[in-house]
Amino acid sequence: MPQVFKIGPYFVYFWANEGLPIEPIHVHIAEGKPKIDGTKVWITKAGKCLLANNNSRIPNHVLNNLLRIIETRTFEIIRKWEEMFGRLDFYC
C-alpha cells in the first residue's frame, strides 16, 4: 500500500491493486498502519473530499480535521495517483 502521506498517527494511502477497471481517485485512511478496511474518501473534480465510508471508525471530530487536511493536499494526491495508476477518473 503506497503511503501518500501521514497525519499524526493516521496513514493516508492508496491500495496498489485497485481492481479493473481502476476505481475513481480516492484515498484510504487508517490509524497505526494501512488496513484493508480503512476509511475511504473520494476526491472530487472540485478538489473536495466525499466520505465513502468510515470503516476505521475514526471519531467524527478527528475525521473532519483529517478531511480538511486532505482537501488542502488534493493536488499532491492527484499527482501521486496519476504517477501510480497512469490515469485519472473522478467519482463526481
Secondary structure, 3 states (H helix, E strand, C coil): CCEEEEECCEEEECCCCCCCCCCCCEEEEEECCCCCCCEEEEECCCCCEEEEECCCCCCHHHHHHHHHHHHHCHHHHHHHHHHHHCCCCCCC
